[in-house]
Amino acid sequence: MTKKGQDMMENLATILEGMLAIYKQLIILGQGKRDALQTGNLQQLKQLVAEEERLAIQINDYEHKRVEMTQDLPDVNPLEQPLVKLYSELRRVCHEVAALNKENNWVVTQFMNYLNYHFDNQRQVVATGSYDYGGSEGQAVIGRSLVDKII
């Protein structure tokens, strides 16, 4: 391989290592988001989401650099390159991030279901005669959910 090709491969390795480091940070943030969701710490969740957005922008920048670089790479057998191990690690970490995001999505859904249940129970108040909702005085009014689930 030529010196230029070797330099390009080293630059690509640097880009992939940067992406790998960011994805590992996303795993830590995802675990923190799960904990924040489970404890209901919305301030911490807001901070974690802002950090996640910042990292997503960095990943996007790395991805644009990677695409530009791979268009200019000489034809080489990727199995002979040291990038195979790095690529495998990056792929594994990306799958871990995806699984964690799926789990966090489930936690958010459960949290929303809890909120709906909680608000529905709070809304079961005793109706008075002056504000009748189709019931009679002394009966609980069971109405629509405050936070309706969108399907």
C-alpha positions as a Markdown table, in Angstrom:
| # | Residue | x | y | z |
|---|---|---|---|---|
| 1 | Met | 0.0 | 0.0 | 0.0 |
| 2 | Thr | 1.2 | 3.5 | -0.8 |
| 3 | Lys | 2.1 | 6.0 | 1.9 |
| 4 | Lys | -1.0 | 8.0 | 1.0 |
| 5 | Gly | -3.2 | 4.9 | 1.3 |
| 6 | Gln | -1.6 | 4.1 | 4.6 |
| 7 | Asp | -2.1 | 7.6 | 5.9 |
| 8 | Met | -5.8 | 7.5 | 4.8 |
| 9 | Met | -6.3 | 4.2 | 6.7 |
| 10 | Glu | -4.7 | 5.7 | 9.8 |
| 11 | Asn | -7.0 | 8.7 | 9.5 |
| 12 | Leu | -10.0 | 6.4 | 9.1 |
| 13 | Ala | -8.9 | 4.4 | 12.2 |
| 14 | Thr | -8.8 | 7.7 | 14.1 |
| 15 | Ile | -12.3 | 8.6 | 13.0 |
| 16 | Leu | -13.7 | 5.2 | 13.9 |
| 17 | Glu | -12.0 | 5.4 | 17.3 |
| 18 | Gly | -13.6 | 8.8 | 17.9 |
| 19 | Met | -17.0 | 7.4 | 16.9 |
| 20 | Leu | -16.5 | 4.4 | 19.2 |
| 21 | Ala | -15.6 | 6.6 | 22.2 |
| 22 | Ile | -18.8 | 8.7 | 21.6 |
| 23 | Tyr | -21.0 | 5.6 | 21.4 |
| 24 | Lys | -19.5 | 4.3 | 24.6 |
| 25 | Gln | -20.4 | 7.7 | 26.2 |
| 26 | Leu | -23.9 | 7.3 | 24.8 |
| 27 | Ile | -24.2 | 3.9 | 26.7 |
| 28 | Ile | -23.3 | 5.7 | 29.9 |
| 29 | Leu | -25.8 | 8.4 | 29.2 |
| 30 | Gly | -28.5 | 5.9 | 28.3 |
| 31 | Gln | -28.0 | 4.1 | 31.6 |
| 32 | Gly | -28.2 | 7.5 | 33.4 |
| 33 | Lys | -31.4 | 8.3 | 31.5 |
| 34 | Arg | -32.9 | 5.0 | 32.6 |
| 35 | Asp | -32.1 | 5.7 | 36.2 |
| 36 | Ala | -33.5 | 9.3 | 35.9 |
| 37 | Leu | -36.7 | 8.0 | 34.4 |
| 38 | Gln | -37.1 | 5.3 | 37.1 |
| 39 | Thr | -36.6 | 7.9 | 39.9 |
| 40 | Gly | -38.6 | 10.6 | 38.1 |
| 41 | Asn | -35.7 | 13.1 | 38.2 |
| 42 | Leu | -36.7 | 15.3 | 35.3 |
| 43 | Gln | -33.9 | 17.8 | 35.7 |
| 44 | Gln | -31.3 | 15.2 | 35.4 |
| 45 | Leu | -33.1 | 13.7 | 32.4 |
| 46 | Lys | -33.1 | 17.1 | 30.7 |
| 47 | Gln | -29.4 | 17.5 | 31.2 |
| 48 | Leu | -28.7 | 13.9 | 29.9 |
| 49 | Val | -30.8 | 14.5 | 26.8 |
| 50 | Ala | -29.0 | 17.8 | 26.1 |
| 51 | Glu | -25.6 | 16.0 | 26.4 |
| 52 | Glu | -27.0 | 13.2 | 24.2 |
| 53 | Glu | -27.9 | 15.7 | 21.5 |
| 54 | Arg | -24.4 | 17.2 | 21.7 |
| 55 | Leu | -22.9 | 13.8 | 21.2 |
| 56 | Ala | -25.2 | 13.1 | 18.3 |
| 57 | Ile | -23.9 | 16.2 | 16.5 |
| 58 | Gln | -20.4 | 14.9 | 17.0 |
| 59 | Ile | -21.3 | 11.5 | 15.6 |
| 60 | Asn | -22.8 | 13.2 | 12.6 |
| 61 | Asp | -19.6 | 15.2 | 12.0 |
| 62 | Tyr | -17.5 | 12.0 | 12.3 |
| 63 | Glu | -19.8 | 10.2 | 9.9 |
| 64 | His | -19.5 | 12.9 | 7.3 |
| 65 | Lys | -15.7 | 12.7 | 7.6 |
| 66 | Arg | -15.8 | 8.9 | 7.3 |
| 67 | Val | -18.0 | 9.0 | 4.2 |
| 68 | Glu | -15.7 | 11.5 | 2.5 |
| 69 | Met | -12.6 | 9.5 | 3.4 |
| 70 | Thr | -14.0 | 6.1 | 2.3 |
| 71 | Gln | -14.8 | 7.6 | -1.1 |
| 72 | Asp | -11.1 | 8.4 | -1.6 |
| 73 | Leu | -9.7 | 5.2 | -0.2 |
| 74 | Pro | -7.7 | 3.0 | -2.6 |
| 75 | Asp | -9.0 | -0.5 | -3.3 |
| 76 | Val | -7.8 | -2.7 | -0.5 |
| 77 | Asn | -8.8 | -5.9 | 1.1 |
| 78 | Pro | -10.5 | -4.8 | 4.4 |
| 79 | Leu | -9.8 | -8.2 | 6.0 |
| 80 | Glu | -6.1 | -7.6 | 5.8 |
| 81 | Gln | -6.4 | -4.3 | 7.6 |
| 82 | Pro | -6.2 | -3.6 | 11.4 |
| 83 | Leu | -9.6 | -1.8 | 11.1 |
| 84 | Val | -11.5 | -5.1 | 11.3 |
| 85 | Lys | -11.2 | -5.3 | 15.1 |
| 86 | Leu | -12.1 | -1.6 | 15.5 |
| 87 | Tyr | -15.1 | -2.1 | 13.1 |
| 88 | Ser | -16.3 | -5.1 | 15.1 |
| 89 | Glu | -16.1 | -3.2 | 18.4 |
| 90 | Leu | -17.9 | -0.2 | 16.9 |
| 91 | Arg | -20.7 | -2.5 | 15.6 |
| 92 | Arg | -21.0 | -4.3 | 19.0 |
| 93 | Val | -21.3 | -0.9 | 20.8 |
| 94 | Cys | -23.9 | 0.4 | 18.3 |
| 95 | His | -26.0 | -2.7 | 19.0 |
| 96 | Glu | -25.7 | -2.1 | 22.7 |
| 97 | Val | -26.8 | 1.5 | 22.3 |
| 98 | Ala | -29.8 | 0.4 | 20.2 |
| 99 | Ala | -30.8 | -2.2 | 22.9 |
| 100 | Leu | -30.5 | 0.4 | 25.6 |
| 101 | Asn | -32.6 | 2.9 | 23.7 |
| 102 | Lys | -35.3 | 0.2 | 23.2 |
| 103 | Glu | -35.2 | -0.5 | 27.0 |
| 104 | Asn | -35.5 | 3.3 | 27.8 |
| 105 | Asn | -38.4 | 3.5 | 25.4 |
| 106 | Trp | -40.2 | 0.8 | 27.3 |
| 107 | Val | -39.4 | 2.6 | 30.6 |
| 108 | Val | -40.9 | 5.9 | 29.2 |
| 109 | Thr | -44.0 | 4.0 | 28.1 |
| 110 | Gln | -44.4 | 2.5 | 31.5 |
| 111 | Phe | -43.9 | 5.9 | 33.1 |
| 112 | Met | -46.6 | 7.4 | 30.9 |
| 113 | Asn | -49.0 | 4.6 | 31.8 |
| 114 | Tyr | -48.3 | 5.2 | 35.5 |
| 115 | Leu | -49.0 | 9.0 | 35.0 |
| 116 | Asn | -52.3 | 8.2 | 33.2 |
| 117 | Tyr | -53.3 | 5.9 | 36.1 |
| 118 | His | -52.2 | 8.4 | 38.7 |
| 119 | Phe | -54.1 | 11.3 | 37.0 |
| 120 | Asp | -57.2 | 9.2 | 36.4 |
| 121 | Asn | -57.3 | 8.4 | 40.1 |
| 122 | Gln | -56.8 | 12.0 | 41.0 |
| 123 | Arg | -59.6 | 13.1 | 38.8 |
| 124 | Gln | -62.2 | 10.9 | 40.5 |
| 125 | Val | -63.6 | 13.6 | 42.7 |
| 126 | Val | -67.0 | 13.9 | 44.2 |
| 127 | Ala | -69.3 | 16.0 | 41.9 |
| 128 | Thr | -71.4 | 18.8 | 43.3 |
| 129 | Gly | -74.9 | 19.7 | 42.2 |
| 130 | Ser | -73.7 | 22.9 | 40.5 |
| 131 | Tyr | -71.1 | 21.3 | 38.2 |
| 132 | Asp | -72.8 | 18.1 | 37.1 |
| 133 | Tyr | -70.9 | 15.9 | 34.6 |
| 134 | Gly | -73.8 | 13.7 | 33.9 |
| 135 | Gly | -73.7 | 12.0 | 37.3 |
| 136 | Ser | -75.5 | 12.8 | 40.4 |
| 137 | Glu | -74.3 | 14.4 | 43.6 |
| 138 | Gly | -72.2 | 12.2 | 45.8 |
| 139 | Gln | -70.9 | 9.9 | 43.0 |
| 140 | Ala | -67.4 | 9.9 | 41.7 |
| 141 | Val | -66.9 | 11.3 | 38.2 |
| 142 | Ile | -64.9 | 9.0 | 36.0 |
| 143 | Gly | -64.0 | 10.9 | 32.8 |
| 144 | Arg | -61.4 | 11.1 | 30.2 |
| 145 | Ser | -57.7 | 10.6 | 30.9 |
| 146 | Leu | -55.7 | 13.8 | 31.5 |
| 147 | Val | -52.9 | 12.4 | 29.4 |
| 148 | Asp | -54.4 | 10.3 | 26.6 |
| 149 | Lys | -52.1 | 7.8 | 24.9 |
| 150 | Ile | -51.6 | 8.5 | 21.2 |
| 151 | Ile | -51.6 | 5.3 | 19.1 |
